[in-house]
Structure formats: structure tokens, C-alpha cells
Amino acid sequence: MLTKNYDLGNRVTAFSTTREGGVSTGNYASFNINHYCGDSEEHITRNLEILSERLDIPTENFIYPHQTHSKVVRGITQEFFSLSKAEQKEYIEGVDALTTDITGICIGVSTADCIPVLVYDPEHHCAAAIHAGWRGTVQRIVEEAVKAMAESYCSRPESLRAAIGPGISLQSFEVGDEVYTAFLDAQFPMDKIARRFPLMNGSASNGDSQQEKWHIDLPECNRLQLLSCGVPAANIQLSGICTYTDSVHFFSARKLGVASGRIFTAIVLR
């Protein structure tokens, strides 16, 4: 299975890639198209060609940024394609969410435990692809993206459809007190998104004398942001896939190390 697909409407293709169906090797095996994690450019190119053939769009129509855990949202317009390759790269440098209303292009984000979120507006036929790691989640990047869709395309939150893709689960996302405090200071409902669990395997070897650690529910944090924006609960799909526990099928940086592949979660307007 090359992709896990999401049903956001009959005029859109929305998906997350799995680890299967590509040519990369080792911790990048086998499907990775991310340029910033150390994989062979030759393998990345071939994997992108495979996905291009699968989606029936040219490789130059794949737009995915170099993410830096920011809350920066950038719109992809027709003007983007008149820029040079260097200017295009600069435009999406340090960007963690993209929006567009252009048909036939694929906007997406790369993750390997962080939470990917796709949003589609069937009324105005526009979409967003969002990378929400814990830092982006604390900065409420999902809310920023929904706001950007409203400003750029007149999207109404009550009409939006969303998919929350594979990412690390509450049970697997063990964090330090400083991360817990960051969510608390950002006024997240800690009773709904945080729990304490016994130390996971390997935690004690890091010199930590605590017997329990905080865990944060990143998928739920982002679902709550969508709800707070006015997106109906019935319009939000959750993959239910934990990348850490299912690292055989989905990349997990915590399980495989940072030098490993990335999931590509993306959307194409048809």
C-alpha cells in the first residue's frame, strides 16, 4: 500500500504515504521524497516519479516546504510558478503550512511523528496542508491555516472538512516538564490532552529520576483547534495511526532516528 487515503470529497485526492512502494533503503526504506533528512537524491527522484505516475500529475507540480516548526502559512498561487526554482525554494523555506485553490498541483507536508493535517473547503474548492509538531501545535498553526483560508478564499469553518494523519499517539509521546508547561502556558485544556504514565523503555537510562513522565495527545490538540475554529466534529477524520508503534509501515523519528524517511501527507484539487 503506497498511500493511506482520506475521503474529503469527490473533487479532491488526499493521502499520506506509507513506507511501502519506493526504492529508498535502510531507515529510508522504501518510500521517501523528503530532501532534508539525508536520503539519496537519486532515490528521492525515483520515488517522486512513482507518486507522480500514481496521481497523474507532473513532478514539478509537487509543492512541499522546508519545515522549521514555525506557524508560517504560505499560499500557492499562479504567480508561484512564474518564479525561478531558487525563488520558489526561498518562498517555501521555513514554512509549515501551505494553502492553494489551484487544481492539478499537490501541496503537502513531511512528518515522522509530528501531526499532519489536511483541510478542504468544498464550497470554494481550496485546501491546506499543515505540519503540526508539538511546537507548531503550541503556536496553533492549525488555527492560523484556517484563518488564512478564510482571508484568502472566504472559507467558512462550518463547511470545512479535515483529516488528521498518522502521528505519535498520547501513549507514545513522552515529554519533559518543559513541554507540558509550554502547552499549559498556551492555555490548552490539560485535563483533556495530558496524562502521566510510567517511564517508557530507555527513559530511566537518560538519568531521569522521575518514575512517571507527562504524555501529550497531539492528535487531540489539533482536533480541538479545528473545533475551536468552528469545524464540525463530524467533518474531522482521524487516522488513528501511531507512527511510533507502527514504524514498520510509517516513518517514526523517535523509533528510527532523525536520519530516516518522512511520511508525505498531501492534497490535490481536481
Disulfide bonds with the S-S distance in Angstrom:
none
